Amino acid sequence: MTLAQFSSVIMDMDGVIWRGDTFLPGALEWFDWLRNHQVPFVLATNNSSKTPQDYVSKLTKMEVSGIEPWQIITSGTTTADTLKRRYAPGTPIHVLGGDGLRAVVTDAGFVVADDAMVVVVGLDPQLTYQKLKTATLLLRRGADYIASNVDRTLPTLEGLTPGAGSIVAALSAASDREPEIMGKPYPAMYETALSRLGTQARETLMIGDRLDTDIAGAYALGMQTVLVLSGVATRDDVNTSRLQPTVVFEDLAGLVQSLGHR
């Protein structure tokens, strides 16, 4: 298949644009293409460990300027938006996650606390047994259980490392509970992205490196999809999957080349 015309783009970051602090092939050229063709875009990641401003700063340091915080959607900001719809300002929220998730929950008007009736879980690079224990006890007492995302792995320069989903799996096993999930492939993040872009799903292109999250969620909403093999998914995964992206490229360089004539 080939890509039809599209008027906006949603794209993942880890495994698509970069691994760690290193740009993947074609990433800089892709940003240039989007700007030269005046195509609006947002960056949507299941990684909740950083704030939108953290990502803007990272992109600026990597010589991609002009990205605004509103163009960054994380599973953390999606979680915070959901919390604001459901709970009163000042409600205590227990956060098992990184500084980015704690920051967006606090910025949304809530109090991050050890004792709470809501438990929010994300990627925590400083995970300890004590943190799992505290969250488990709260869940067994009946606290609401929300996961920013359930990506089992995170692409890094060293290889695939544990993602938020690995932490959620441990917590679910210990608590005998399953969470409500905010990130891809669930609709909330895509709906936020479409709202910010002001476009319909059918005219929006989603670019990701995971079949089970990036591509599955976008496909369910009727978007065109590009899978890049620079992150998690492999060619074998594509060949054996019942879910097929619109097109597959090794990396963003292949996408840029294919669109060069437009």
Wavefront OBJ file of the C-alpha trace (Angstrom):
o trace
v 0.000 0.000 0.000
v 0.971 3.650 -0.307
v 0.158 6.654 1.803
v -2.735 8.869 0.769
v -2.623 12.605 1.396
v -2.620 13.580 5.062
v -3.074 16.970 6.724
v -1.468 16.366 10.138
v 0.911 13.989 11.909
v 1.094 12.327 15.298
v 4.403 10.625 16.039
v 5.996 8.674 18.821
v 9.491 9.617 20.049
v 11.445 6.748 21.644
v 12.451 4.364 18.860
v 11.121 6.696 16.158
v 12.978 9.982 16.566
v 15.747 8.876 18.909
v 17.274 6.195 21.055
v 18.483 7.741 24.277
v 20.120 11.022 23.248
v 20.963 9.949 19.694
v 18.789 10.860 16.722
v 17.727 7.968 14.524
v 18.305 8.140 10.740
v 16.056 10.615 8.947
v 14.703 12.324 12.084
v 16.133 15.772 11.401
v 15.164 15.554 7.738
v 11.629 14.574 8.742
v 11.232 17.669 10.934
v 12.476 19.753 8.000
v 9.954 18.078 5.674
v 7.061 18.780 8.037
v 7.989 22.435 8.348
v 8.701 22.929 4.654
v 5.280 21.489 3.813
v 3.565 23.308 6.717
v 2.109 20.093 8.127
v 1.029 20.476 11.784
v 2.271 17.774 14.121
v 2.363 16.624 17.719
v 4.705 14.244 19.510
v 2.871 11.608 21.547
v 4.758 9.269 23.846
v 3.764 6.661 26.397
v 6.847 7.597 28.412
v 5.611 9.519 31.468
v 8.985 10.069 33.123
v 9.471 13.560 31.610
v 7.335 16.682 31.334
v 6.486 18.370 28.010
v 9.015 21.107 28.838
v 11.670 18.414 29.430
v 11.062 17.141 25.905
v 11.114 20.647 24.423
v 14.474 21.249 26.134
v 15.831 17.927 24.881
v 14.795 18.688 21.304
v 16.315 22.173 21.525
v 19.620 20.734 22.753
v 19.493 18.298 19.835
v 19.089 21.287 17.480
v 15.373 20.941 16.808
v 13.998 24.349 17.708
v 10.522 25.801 17.633
v 8.679 22.913 19.317
v 6.039 24.205 21.739
v 4.960 22.394 24.945
v 1.422 21.998 23.563
v 2.897 19.793 20.819
v 4.101 17.270 23.411
v 1.542 14.770 24.684
v 2.680 12.147 27.178
v 0.814 9.390 28.960
v 1.471 11.515 32.041
v -0.301 14.604 30.698
v -3.151 12.390 29.467
v -3.394 10.911 32.968
v -3.430 14.387 34.533
v -6.240 15.475 32.198
v -8.285 12.446 33.295
v -7.618 13.142 36.969
v -8.841 16.734 36.544
v -12.142 15.497 35.102
v -12.731 13.078 37.973
v -11.311 14.434 41.196
v -11.478 17.737 43.040
v -8.395 19.966 43.186
v -6.218 19.094 46.168
v -7.177 15.405 46.144
v -4.267 13.268 47.417
v -2.787 11.121 44.625
v -0.184 8.422 45.196
v 2.293 8.384 42.296
v 4.517 5.401 41.585
v 6.489 6.939 38.740
v 9.214 9.323 37.705
v 9.654 13.035 38.316
v 7.802 13.910 35.118
v 4.634 12.099 36.177
v 4.788 13.577 39.660
v 5.228 17.060 38.175
v 2.227 16.901 35.824
v 0.001 15.526 38.607
v 1.098 18.368 40.897
v 0.695 20.973 38.147
v -2.855 19.688 37.594
v -3.717 20.781 41.140
v -3.360 17.557 43.112
v -1.275 16.655 46.152
v 1.219 13.825 45.688
v 0.994 11.764 48.869
v 1.961 8.394 50.301
v -1.548 7.819 51.665
v -4.261 8.270 49.032
v -7.305 6.641 47.501
v -5.946 7.015 43.969
v -2.778 5.270 42.740
v -1.176 6.412 39.486
v 1.615 4.301 37.994
v 4.199 5.097 35.328
v 7.832 4.510 34.470
v 10.014 4.859 37.580
v 13.773 4.571 36.920
v 14.319 4.600 40.725
v 11.893 1.764 41.451
v 12.332 0.024 44.818
v 10.612 -2.795 46.645
v 9.319 -0.289 49.206
v 7.581 1.721 46.462
v 5.860 -1.415 45.156
v 4.880 -2.360 48.689
v 3.312 1.030 49.456
v 1.292 1.071 46.230
v 0.209 -2.554 46.689
v -1.156 -1.894 50.163
v -3.128 1.129 48.925
v -4.650 -0.883 46.084
v -5.590 -3.714 48.430
v -7.402 -1.128 50.554
v -9.500 -0.158 47.540
v -7.679 2.801 45.959
v -8.482 3.637 42.326
v -5.798 2.233 40.018
v -4.654 4.194 36.951
v -1.664 3.322 34.733
v -0.140 5.934 32.483
v 0.761 3.162 30.028
v 1.628 -0.522 29.845
v 4.599 -0.556 27.443
v 6.628 -3.500 28.710
v 9.919 -2.226 27.294
v 11.706 1.041 26.524
v 14.168 1.339 23.594
v 17.604 2.631 24.636
v 21.084 2.593 23.102
v 21.846 -0.438 25.278
v 18.808 -2.316 23.995
v 15.264 -2.852 25.256
v 14.958 -2.073 28.974
v 11.980 -2.404 31.379
v 9.144 -0.004 30.666
v 6.174 1.139 32.722
v 4.273 -2.004 31.768
v 6.820 -4.138 33.578
v 6.173 -2.140 36.756
v 2.407 -2.325 36.241
v 2.671 -6.097 35.791
v 4.489 -6.478 39.101
v 1.998 -4.249 40.903
v -1.005 -6.003 39.369
v 0.377 -9.384 40.378
v 0.897 -8.187 43.953
v -2.470 -6.446 44.302
v -4.708 -8.785 42.264
v -5.972 -5.649 40.503
v -5.913 -4.410 36.912
v -5.550 -0.705 36.079
v -7.393 1.700 33.846
v -4.863 2.567 31.132
v -4.324 6.055 29.732
v -1.629 5.660 27.049
v -1.573 4.105 23.601
v -3.300 2.026 22.251
v -6.210 3.362 24.292
v -8.134 6.298 22.766
v -7.490 9.102 25.278
v -4.066 10.142 23.987
v -5.124 10.068 20.328
v -8.248 12.093 21.102
v -6.135 14.715 22.867
v -3.755 14.835 19.885
v -6.566 15.232 17.345
v -8.137 17.973 19.436
v -4.884 19.928 19.529
v -4.273 19.454 15.815
v -7.850 20.319 14.877
v -8.047 17.473 12.352
v -10.050 14.300 11.875
v -8.600 10.826 12.335
v -9.048 9.913 8.679
v -6.777 12.781 7.561
v -4.109 12.202 10.221
v -0.964 10.082 9.949
v 0.392 8.167 12.960
v 4.066 7.156 13.044
v 5.286 4.639 15.599
v 7.607 1.739 16.303
v 5.183 -0.575 18.124
v 2.449 -2.583 16.466
v 0.552 -3.269 19.690
v 0.327 0.360 20.849
v 1.168 3.060 18.272
v -0.275 1.264 15.271
v -3.139 -0.625 16.938
v -4.610 2.463 18.585
v -4.363 4.617 15.471
v -5.768 1.862 13.247
v -8.798 1.507 15.519
v -9.571 5.199 15.033
v -9.186 5.061 11.254
v -5.813 6.759 10.826
v -3.181 5.952 8.247
v -0.162 4.417 9.954
v 3.583 4.241 9.390
v 5.589 1.634 11.286
v 9.327 2.245 11.521
v 11.643 -0.645 12.406
v 14.120 1.553 14.283
v 12.591 0.809 17.684
v 10.747 -2.205 19.059
v 8.940 -3.932 16.166
v 10.877 -6.143 13.754
v 10.210 -7.310 10.220
v 9.266 -10.735 11.619
v 6.699 -9.070 13.866
v 5.125 -7.441 10.827
v 5.143 -10.663 8.822
v 3.361 -12.591 11.568
v 0.909 -9.882 12.675
v -2.756 -9.802 11.718
v -2.582 -6.017 12.155
v -0.844 -4.411 9.212
v 0.343 -0.787 9.056
v -0.365 1.254 5.941
v 3.376 1.253 5.173
v 6.581 0.035 6.841
v 10.016 1.686 6.677
v 13.327 0.863 8.286
v 13.402 4.373 9.758
v 12.235 7.932 9.103
v 14.802 8.295 6.329
v 12.734 5.871 4.275
v 9.585 7.874 4.901
v 11.249 11.137 3.895
v 12.556 9.547 0.709
v 9.126 8.173 -0.192
v 7.520 11.595 0.237
v 10.272 13.538 -1.471
v 8.243 14.128 -4.593
v 5.259 15.621 -2.747
l 1 2 3 4 5 6 7 8 9 10 11 12 13 14 15 16 17 18 19 20 21 22 23 24 25 26 27 28 29 30 31 32 33 34 35 36 37 38 39 40 41 42 43 44 45 46 47 48 49 50 51 52 53 54 55 56 57 58 59 60 61 62 63 64 65 66 67 68 69 70 71 72 73 74 75 76 77 78 79 80 81 82 83 84 85 86 87 88 89 90 91 92 93 94 95 96 97 98 99 100 101 102 103 104 105 106 107 108 109 110 111 112 113 114 115 116 117 118 119 120 121 122 123 124 125 126 127 128 129 130 131 132 133 134 135 136 137 138 139 140 141 142 143 144 145 146 147 148 149 150 151 152 153 154 155 156 157 158 159 160 161 162 163 164 165 166 167 168 169 170 171 172 173 174 175 176 177 178 179 180 181 182 183 184 185 186 187 188 189 190 191 192 193 194 195 196 197 198 199 200 201 202 203 204 205 206 207 208 209 210 211 212 213 214 215 216 217 218 219 220 221 222 223 224 225 226 227 228 229 230 231 232 233 234 235 236 237 238 239 240 241 242 243 244 245 246 247 248 249 250 251 252 253 254 255 256 257 258 259 260 261 262
